[in-house]
């Protein structure tokens, strides 16, 4: 079965749909990241964070997650996240650090 909402990794177009899925600090992060260009460290870091949280690297065309589509999977990932907004923002900061290290060759 093919779902038009399914991509290989977390798609940037899904970011705005995550607003309201967690707390106010997370919503503020969504607004900030969504206002940035797709080639910014912040945007790439957010995508990387969602890839790690959602397990996108292990998703395949036959998985239940792929059948639901990336939007529903991402919403469910954030909704089921057991940590608070501070922990989500910490995950985001770690993802930013990882992306910066990658681009600097470290």
C-alpha positions in Angstrom: 0.0 0.0 0.0 1.3 3.5 -0.8 0.7 6.6 1.2 1.4 10.0 -0.4 2.3 11.4 3.0 5.1 8.9 3.5 8.7 9.9 2.8 12.1 8.4 3.5 12.8 10.6 6.6 10.9 13.2 8.5 9.7 15.9 6.0 10.0 19.6 6.8 6.5 20.2 5.6 5.2 18.4 8.7 6.7 20.8 11.2 3.8 23.3 11.4 1.3 20.5 12.0 3.1 19.6 15.3 2.0 22.8 16.9 -0.4 22.2 19.8 0.9 18.6 20.3 2.9 19.4 23.4 3.4 22.5 25.6 3.8 26.2 25.0 7.6 26.1 24.9 7.5 23.4 22.1 4.9 25.5 20.2 7.3 28.5 20.4 10.1 26.3 19.1 7.8 25.2 16.2 7.2 28.9 15.3 10.9 29.7 15.5 12.0 26.7 13.3 9.1 27.2 10.9 10.1 30.8 10.3 13.7 29.8 9.4 14.7 28.7 6.0 15.1 24.9 5.3 18.9 25.3 5.0 19.5 26.7 8.5 21.1 24.8 11.3 17.9 25.3 13.4 15.7 23.7 10.8 18.1 20.9 10.0 18.5 20.3 13.7 14.8 20.0 14.3 14.4 17.5 11.4 17.3 15.5 12.9 15.7 15.5 16.3 12.4 14.2 14.8 14.2 11.6 12.9 15.8 10.3 16.1 12.6 10.6 18.2 10.4 9.0 15.6 12.8 6.3 14.5 12.6 7.3 10.9 15.8 5.5 10.0 14.1 2.2 10.8 10.9 2.9 9.0 10.2 1.1 5.7 7.4 0.9 3.2 5.8 -2.1 4.8 5.8 -0.7 8.4 2.6 0.4 10.1 4.2 3.9 10.6 4.7 4.2 6.8 1.1 3.2 6.2 -0.1 5.9 8.5 2.1 8.5 6.9 4.7 10.9 8.2 2.3 13.5 9.6 0.4 11.1 11.8 3.6 9.3 12.9 5.2 12.6 13.9 2.1 13.8 15.8 1.9 10.5 17.6 5.6 10.7 18.4 5.3 14.1 20.0 2.0 13.3 21.7 3.5 10.1 23.3 6.8 11.8 24.3 7.0 11.3 28.0 9.3 14.2 28.8 8.3 17.8 29.4 9.1 20.7 27.1 12.4 21.3 28.7 13.5 17.8 27.8 12.3 18.2 24.2 14.2 21.5 24.0 17.3 19.7 25.4 16.9 17.0 22.6 16.7 19.9 20.1 19.8 21.5 21.5 21.7 18.2 21.3 20.5 17.7 17.7 21.7 21.3 16.8 25.1 20.4 18.4 25.3 17.1 16.4 24.5 18.9 13.2 27.0 21.7 13.8 29.7 19.1 14.6 28.9 17.2 11.4 29.1 20.3 9.3 32.4 21.4 10.9 33.9 18.0 10.2 34.0 16.9 13.9 
